Amino acid sequence: MHIFLFDYSGKDSLLLARILVFLKALFAMELFKTRPDQLSQDLIQQSYDRYVQAYEGGKYGDRNQIALRKLARQDLVEKCQKIIHFLESVANESDLTLLQNAGIKLRKPTRKKAASAPKVVLAVAGGVNDGN
């Protein structure tokens, strides 16, 4: 089992490029054909296209397009996060290379060590108790 990480930070142009590479690899995977309906290829592509359109419109300072771009970015990121959670649950070892090439970083989950209880030292008042 791996934890999948995808970098959503950076400028809009960089995020668009990363997500485009991710989506092209995703749509080519056989694994993605078994997805839930709310993650359909058409919905994801529409969300990506809406983000590109808002990005192009907001390049020259149109405030309405910039506001739309922020909303479109948030929508696309949420959909990508859902896809990545879906892939975490169904991906097997043969899919990992393709996912890594698509920009997903893999990390094995780490377990936290349980904290040990502090040692308690009991002292007897008045010295050693000899039983008398």
RAVEN-V537719 format. One record per backbone hydrogen bond with DSSP energy under -0.5 kcal/mol. CO is the residue of the C=O (numbers start at 1). NH is the residue of the N-H. If there is no record, write none. Layout:
# RAVEN-V537719
co->{CO | CO}
nh->{NH | NH}
This chain:
# RAVEN-V537719
co->{1 | 2 | 3 | 5 | 6 | 11 | 12 | 13 | 14 | 15 | 16 | 17 | 18 | 19 | 20 | 21 | 22 | 23 | 24 | 25 | 26 | 30 | 31 | 32 | 36 | 37 | 40 | 41 | 42 | 43 | 44 | 45 | 46 | 47 | 48 | 49 | 50 | 51 | 52 | 53 | 54 | 55 | 56 | 57 | 58 | 61 | 62 | 63 | 64 | 65 | 66 | 67 | 68 | 69 | 70 | 71 | 72 | 73 | 74 | 75 | 76 | 77 | 78 | 79 | 80 | 81 | 82 | 83 | 84 | 85 | 86 | 87 | 92 | 92 | 93 | 93 | 95 | 96 | 97 | 98 | 99 | 100 | 105 | 107 | 119 | 120 | 121 | 124 | 128}
nh->{109 | 4 | 107 | 105 | 8 | 15 | 16 | 17 | 18 | 19 | 20 | 21 | 22 | 23 | 24 | 25 | 26 | 27 | 28 | 29 | 29 | 33 | 34 | 35 | 39 | 40 | 44 | 45 | 46 | 47 | 48 | 49 | 50 | 51 | 52 | 53 | 54 | 55 | 56 | 57 | 58 | 59 | 59 | 62 | 61 | 63 | 66 | 67 | 68 | 69 | 70 | 71 | 72 | 73 | 74 | 75 | 76 | 77 | 78 | 79 | 80 | 81 | 82 | 83 | 84 | 85 | 86 | 87 | 88 | 89 | 90 | 91 | 95 | 96 | 96 | 97 | 99 | 100 | 101 | 102 | 104 | 103 | 5 | 3 | 121 | 122 | 123 | 127 | 130}
